[in-house]
Amino acid sequence: MDLKLKDKVALALAASKGLGRASATALSAEGAKVVICSRNAEELAQAAAEIQHQTGNPVMAIAADVSDATQVLELIKKTADFFGGIDILVDNGGGPPFSKFETFDDEQWQKAFDLTLLAFARTGRAVLPYMKQTGGGRIINIISGSVKSVLNNAVLSTAMRMGVVGMAKLMADELGPYQITVNNIAPGLILTDRVKEVLPKDVDHEQALKERAKSIPVGRIGKPEELGALVAFLASEQAAYISGTTIQIDGGSSRSIL
Ligand SMILES: NC(=O)c1ccc[n+]([C@@H]2O[C@H](COP(=O)([O-])OP(=O)(O)OC[C@H]3O[C@@H](n4cnc5c(N)ncnc54)[C@H](OP(=O)(O)O)[C@@H]3O)[C@@H](O)[C@H]2O)c1
């Protein structure tokens, strides 16, 4: 299927690795012009070069911290100036820490708010003028399965990302008339560095992965490129009638019916 993404301009945040990078790669493979950001400039430049080499389409790297307003607004302006607009925003960032509710103080709540809710609101708002100018757009937020069923120690993720779910619903309502769709992707367990880091260190890596996979109906952990494929579809012309939704990608892990 031709997703009609050729020459669309996509900005993928927090994309030197993991889910952001997989999203950028999938969009680039479909012919989009892609800008990626993350904090470590060296890793970011290498990722951009590798994606461009893999897909043959232009990928630009601009280092930025997504929780820093000045850096992010500059990033959005540079993207639009360089490629002449922004059609697709993959909103993403680092995840908040995991621990019990009682352990988080006000400072940690504030940090989680800045990174996982305010940053999404700010970037979503800042791309709108460009999307309105070109007559449409796609905003795709990468959040977490923690908005669908209880995930141990994920209180910061659940609380903040529920805010993103509500915000996306409201944005879909207000922005539909401009042909701008807003959707969330809620991953279960997808094998990225973040997941590798939280695997138990005292058991063999492969064994630890097998243990984690036991509770997943399809019997394995997800691949980043599977999430990338979903991002590319939500960004496509064919997905123009999908808006305000939260789509799980978790191999059937969530036991919630609604
Ligand atoms: N993988 C999963 O199974 C899973 C499941 C549920 C939810 N999620 C969520 O999905 C998101 C991505 O996770 P991932 O697994 O892809 O993580 P990852 O493999 O650790 O990759 C994180 C990426 O984000 C960048 N980043 C982190 N903080 C940033 C910041 N403040 N500003 C700009 N870039 C930043 C990192 O680069 P720098 O460090 O150089 O900035 C890196 O490129 C997280 O919010 C995570 O909580 C993941």
The ligand as an ORCA input file, in Angstrom:
! r2SCAN-3c Opt
* xyz 0 1
  N       9.989      0.511     25.002
  C       8.866      0.214     25.624
  O       8.521     -0.945     25.818
  C       7.966      1.324     26.129
  C       6.756      0.961     26.725
  C       5.897      1.954     27.197
  C       6.256      3.285     27.051
  N       7.450      3.607     26.483
  C       7.773      5.040     26.394
  O       8.195      5.360     25.079
  C       9.144      6.420     25.140
  C      10.398      6.025     24.354
  O      10.970      4.890     25.009
  P      12.140      4.015     24.350
  O      11.914      2.633     24.855
  O      12.236      4.269     22.896
  O      13.429      4.628     25.109
  P      14.979      4.587     24.692
  O      15.310      3.394     23.877
  O      15.700      4.798     25.990
  O      15.166      5.875     23.765
  C      14.907      7.138     24.289
  C      15.239      8.200     23.248
  O      14.741      9.440     23.727
  C      15.799     10.390     23.791
  N      15.497     11.269     24.923
  C      15.329     10.924     26.219
  N      15.045     12.021     26.947
  C      15.035     13.074     26.076
  C      14.829     14.467     26.229
  N      14.566     15.011     27.420
  N      14.888     15.247     25.132
  C      15.166     14.718     23.920
  N      15.372     13.407     23.720
  C      15.308     12.608     24.792
  C      17.063      9.542     23.959
  O      18.246     10.214     23.525
  P      19.094     11.164     24.530
  O      19.227     10.413     25.814
  O      20.408     11.396     23.819
  O      18.309     12.417     24.679
  C      16.720      8.395     23.014
  O      16.927      8.772     21.684
  C       9.399      6.690     26.635
  O       8.595      7.755     27.069
  C       8.941      5.420     27.298
  O       8.509      5.614     28.639
  C       8.306      2.657     26.030
*
